[in-house]
Amino acid sequence: MWDYSEKVKEHFFHPRNAKLVDQANAKGDVGSISCGDALSLTLKINPDSEVIEDAGFQTFGCGSAIASSSALTEMIIGKTVDEALSVTNQDIAEFLDGLPPEKMHCSVMGMEALQAAVADYRGEIVEDDHEEGELICKCFAIDDLMIKRVVKANGLTTLEEVINYTKAGGACTSCHEKIEWVLEDYFAQEDAEKSQPAAAVAIKPETDQAVGEGVWQIVEAVIAEVRPAVMADGGDIQLVDIEENVVFVSLTGACTGCGLAGLTLANVEHKVSAALGESVTVFPVQDAHTAHKKEATYDV
């Protein structure tokens, strides 16, 4: 029998927000009933402030899935969309005073449902990873890309941990060898990246002749808006340089190697593009303090 905390039991027997939100303008569906776990998350987001005013869930799954979904809704109601996106599966588990290792996949499912709901709210199309990823676990339809994302976000190192966090390989053992190959490939890529020499990156030029002062201020204002949520999660983001249609930023602290760093960058990219009225790419670089100076231009 699993060793559940009192808080997990409380949220299982008395779940919060187990409902379909009335007048919801965001919805995220993950998992499938055929695989044993499914979660539908609905949100009511204020379009002016982007504050999540209400959240509800419908879950088909075990007690940990219900508790994790309940905890997630409690954690994000009252937060802005950006603040909610900083919630990780580890945060959900900690909110519940821990989950059994074998049930950590339930917290991952909650985090993915939130990301899907935000993408729905913003009108973004979430691509199907299976179009590019290799299917590893047929029982639960888990591909190598998802495994690598979860491994990176949670610092996993073993087959057992992958099973606990993704359910891949949990129904039978036929894919265990493939999962180990994915782990080996992931760590080989990590080692290769670490062994590469540090690349020189751009920093803000000493003059504003190339980069319009107004453009720089607009981008800085967007990043200043996002920083509090990032810093609340132990990380930081700073503007480094602007070159043509590329905005260079540095991610430090908990953002380094975080599985949700991509979402933070996508959020900044979306906001900067909207503020400037044109498509802009946000690209992460090394800390500006270690960079070399470089002239930059931005066409407006």
Order of alpha helices (4+ residues) and beta strands (2+ residues): alpha-beta-beta-beta-alpha-alpha-alpha-alpha-beta-beta-alpha-alpha-alpha-alpha-beta-beta-alpha-beta
